[in-house]
Amino acid sequence: MTSTPLAACWQRTAQLGLALSVLLAAGLAHAQQAVNDLPGGPAVNQIDLHPPASIIAQQQHTLHYIVLGICVVIFVAVFGVMFYSILKHRKSVGHKAANFHESVAVEIAWTIIPFIIVIGMGAMATRTVVAMKDTSNADITIKATGYQWKWGYDYLKGEGEGIAFLSTLDLSHRLMSDSGKPSGDDYLLKVDNPMVVPVNQKIRIVTTANDVIHAWMVPSLGVKQDAIPGFVRDTWFRADKTGDFYGQCAELCGKEHAYMPIHVKVLSKADYAAWVAAKKKEMAALADDPSKTWELADLVARGEKVYAANCAACHRPDGKGAGPIKALDGSAIVLNDPAAQLNILLNGAANGAMPAWKQLSDTEIAAVMTYTKNAWSNQTGKLVQPAEIVAARK
């Protein structure tokens, strides 16, 4: 029995209906997995500024609303007069165009009034901008160094002086991004080591960069400062409440730009003092003598941790790489050319696509090189001692 055109039409309609049902079900399932507002970070369908958590952020909010209000009043006044004139004096109701050349009063008015408005807004903005740049008398000074694609924090002055660490996107979030299955309210904002500061203390942030221009931005704290290679710039904030506050690099810094979040954890003074003590103990335990001779098993175990924290996001935990990122499992350089591998680690490669890792310690570089030579199918039994890295840096 052959189908009629009407039957074929009904069949196509049924198929379309089924497809729409599937899409609707998928949409409902997605809606059930929707994220929530992230305190200290972005909100769902956010159209306003982040809730302020510092005096500078509060001043920015106030300035924003005042200027926005002034603009709305000007918009309503100008377009109100314009539309009133168009509607009430149109030709269709009998009005004729007036014939005049100029009005001195109008010329003066529309010159003086905008001038006063601009001066007023400028004065308010100047007050906030000057306050933003006053980094004097800071309680704690922290250097934030931008790397492709992570942040390095060095506590230079104040409680916690001497603490230093790298802050990298949590590996699980990078894997979620690669799989196309994001989840969690803090998606692409979770880091392994957040910056930690005490509440109600003035924190000076000194910014610089190791490779390209980055920007350190935390909206809730009212901070955004470019980090430029070869230059040192500074800004500050004083958090007025405890909590977690999030930001991102705000400068297009390369292909991994989306994976360079900032997490500032604000603690009470007592909790911050406890964190400082614990962090210094941790650093002391990890401090290494570069002249120490390591056993293969110990160096591989140390290298596995370094790889997971710094390399796995791009080269993958299984060492297979992805797309243009080269695989380390079975790599001829990893297996047979330690000098070339070390040069890449210290200086980067592929015009910055592979960043330099000079900020890692001699032991960490030796450990990660040893790990890659003995992980996956690369069971070479070879190891690299920290002393070799020391010599190569000279």
Secondary structure in CASP SS format (residue, H / E / C, confidence):
PFRMAT SS
TARGET T0000
AUTHOR 0000-0000-0000
METHOD secondary structure of the structure
MODEL  1
M C 1.00
T C 1.00
S C 1.00
T C 1.00
P H 1.00
L H 1.00
A H 1.00
A H 1.00
C H 1.00
W H 1.00
Q H 1.00
R H 1.00
T H 1.00
A H 1.00
Q H 1.00
L H 1.00
G H 1.00
L H 1.00
A H 1.00
L H 1.00
S H 1.00
V H 1.00
L H 1.00
L H 1.00
A H 1.00
A H 1.00
G H 1.00
L H 1.00
A H 1.00
H H 1.00
A H 1.00
Q H 1.00
Q C 1.00
A C 1.00
V C 1.00
N C 1.00
D C 1.00
L C 1.00
P C 1.00
G C 1.00
G C 1.00
P C 1.00
A C 1.00
V C 1.00
N C 1.00
Q C 1.00
I C 1.00
D C 1.00
L C 1.00
H C 1.00
P C 1.00
P C 1.00
A C 1.00
S E 1.00
I H 1.00
I H 1.00
A H 1.00
Q H 1.00
Q H 1.00
Q H 1.00
H H 1.00
T H 1.00
L H 1.00
H H 1.00
Y H 1.00
I H 1.00
V H 1.00
L H 1.00
G H 1.00
I H 1.00
C H 1.00
V H 1.00
V H 1.00
I H 1.00
F H 1.00
V H 1.00
A H 1.00
V H 1.00
F H 1.00
G H 1.00
V H 1.00
M H 1.00
F H 1.00
Y H 1.00
S H 1.00
I H 1.00
L H 1.00
K H 1.00
H C 1.00
R C 1.00
K H 1.00
S H 1.00
V H 1.00
G C 1.00
H C 1.00
K C 1.00
A C 1.00
A C 1.00
N C 1.00
F C 1.00
H C 1.00
E C 1.00
S C 1.00
V H 1.00
A H 1.00
V H 1.00
E H 1.00
I H 1.00
A H 1.00
W H 1.00
T H 1.00
I H 1.00
I H 1.00
P H 1.00
F H 1.00
I H 1.00
I H 1.00
V H 1.00
I H 1.00
G H 1.00
M H 1.00
G H 1.00
A H 1.00
M H 1.00
A H 1.00
T H 1.00
R H 1.00
T H 1.00
V H 1.00
V H 1.00
A H 1.00
M H 1.00
K H 1.00
D C 1.00
T C 1.00
S C 1.00
N C 1.00
A C 1.00
D C 1.00
I E 1.00
T E 1.00
I E 1.00
K E 1.00
A E 1.00
T E 1.00
G E 1.00
Y E 1.00
Q C 1.00
W C 1.00
K E 1.00
W E 1.00
G E 1.00
Y E 1.00
D E 1.00
Y E 1.00
L E 1.00
K E 1.00
G C 1.00
E C 1.00
G C 1.00
E C 1.00
G C 1.00
I C 1.00
A E 1.00
F E 1.00
L E 1.00
S E 1.00
T C 1.00
L E 1.00
D C 1.00
L H 1.00
S H 1.00
H H 1.00
R H 1.00
L H 1.00
M H 1.00
S H 1.00
D H 1.00
S H 1.00
G C 1.00
K C 1.00
P C 1.00
S C 1.00
G C 1.00
D C 1.00
D C 1.00
Y C 1.00
L C 1.00
L C 1.00
K C 1.00
V E 1.00
D C 1.00
N C 1.00
P C 1.00
M E 1.00
V E 1.00
V E 1.00
P E 1.00
V C 1.00
N C 1.00
Q C 1.00
K C 1.00
I E 1.00
R E 1.00
I E 1.00
V E 1.00
T E 1.00
T E 1.00
A E 1.00
N C 1.00
D C 1.00
V C 1.00
I C 1.00
H E 1.00
A E 1.00
W E 1.00
M E 1.00
V E 1.00
P H 1.00
S H 1.00
L H 1.00
G C 1.00
V E 1.00
K E 1.00
Q E 1.00
D E 1.00
A E 1.00
I C 1.00
P E 1.00
G C 1.00
F C 1.00
V C 1.00
R E 1.00
D E 1.00
T E 1.00
W E 1.00
F E 1.00
R C 1.00
A E 1.00
D C 1.00
K C 1.00
T C 1.00
G E 1.00
D E 1.00
F E 1.00
Y E 1.00
G E 1.00
Q E 1.00
C E 1.00
A C 1.00
E C 1.00
L C 1.00
C C 1.00
G C 1.00
K C 1.00
E C 1.00
H H 1.00
A H 1.00
Y H 1.00
M C 1.00
P E 1.00
I E 1.00
H E 1.00
V E 1.00
K E 1.00
V E 1.00
L E 1.00
S C 1.00
K H 1.00
A H 1.00
D H 1.00
Y H 1.00
A H 1.00
A H 1.00
W H 1.00
V H 1.00
A H 1.00
A H 1.00
K H 1.00
K H 1.00
K H 1.00
E H 1.00
M H 1.00
A H 1.00
A H 1.00
L H 1.00
A C 1.00
D C 1.00
D C 1.00
P C 1.00
S C 1.00
K C 1.00
T C 1.00
W C 1.00
E C 1.00
L H 1.00
A H 1.00
D H 1.00
L H 1.00
V H 1.00
A H 1.00
R H 1.00
G H 1.00
E H 1.00
K H 1.00
V H 1.00
Y H 1.00
A H 1.00
A H 1.00
N H 1.00
C C 1.00
A H 1.00
A H 1.00
C H 1.00
H H 1.00
R C 1.00
P C 1.00
D C 1.00
G C 1.00
K C 1.00
G C 1.00
A E 1.00
G C 1.00
P C 1.00
I E 1.00
K C 1.00
A C 1.00
L C 1.00
D C 1.00
G C 1.00
S C 1.00
A H 1.00
I H 1.00
V H 1.00
L H 1.00
N H 1.00
D C 1.00
P H 1.00
A H 1.00
A H 1.00
Q H 1.00
L H 1.00
N H 1.00
I H 1.00
L H 1.00
L H 1.00
N H 1.00
G C 1.00
A E 1.00
A H 1.00
N H 1.00
G H 1.00
A C 1.00
M E 1.00
P C 1.00
A C 1.00
W C 1.00
K C 1.00
Q C 1.00
L C 1.00
S C 1.00
D H 1.00
T H 1.00
E H 1.00
I H 1.00
A H 1.00
A H 1.00
V H 1.00
M H 1.00
T H 1.00
Y H 1.00
T H 1.00
K H 1.00
N H 1.00
A C 1.00
W C 1.00
S C 1.00
N C 1.00
Q C 1.00
T C 1.00
G C 1.00
K C 1.00
L C 1.00
V C 1.00
Q C 1.00
P H 1.00
A H 1.00
E H 1.00
I H 1.00
V H 1.00
A H 1.00
A H 1.00
R H 1.00
K C 1.00
END
